[in-house]
């Protein structure tokens, strides 16, 4: 008997994408990962997320 895949809903969909880290930032990002920096900080360095500190 053939199984039917569930219909995707908002809860089952996930955003899956990746981008290459530019060579000029690679060393800095690796250091941040070793120091267990917050994901928001790393994304800010990569320019993916704008961090506003009030």
C-alpha positions in Angstrom: 0.0 0.0 0.0 1.3 3.4 -1.0 1.7 6.1 1.7 0.4 9.5 1.0 2.6 12.4 2.1 0.9 14.9 4.5 -0.3 18.2 3.0 2.2 20.9 4.0 0.8 23.5 6.4 2.4 26.6 7.9 3.7 24.5 10.8 5.4 21.9 8.6 7.1 24.2 6.2 10.6 25.4 7.0 12.9 27.8 5.2 16.0 26.0 4.1 18.6 28.1 2.4 22.3 28.6 2.7 24.8 31.1 1.5 28.5 31.1 1.2 30.5 33.0 3.7 32.8 35.5 1.9 36.5 34.7 2.3 37.1 38.1 3.9 34.7 37.3 6.7 35.4 33.6 7.1 38.1 33.8 9.8 36.1 36.3 11.8 33.0 34.1 11.7 35.0 31.0 12.7 36.3 32.9 15.7 32.8 34.0 16.7 31.6 30.4 16.4 34.4 29.1 18.6 33.5 31.8 21.2 29.9 30.7 21.0 28.7 34.1 19.8 25.0 34.6 19.4 23.5 33.7 16.0 22.1 37.3 15.7 25.7 38.7 16.1 27.0 36.4 13.4 24.1 37.2 11.1 24.8 40.9 11.7 28.4 40.5 10.6 27.3 38.7 7.5 24.8 41.5 6.8 21.9 39.2 6.8 20.3 40.7 9.9 20.4 44.4 10.9 21.0 44.7 14.6 19.7 47.9 16.2 20.8 48.5 19.7 18.8 51.1 21.6 
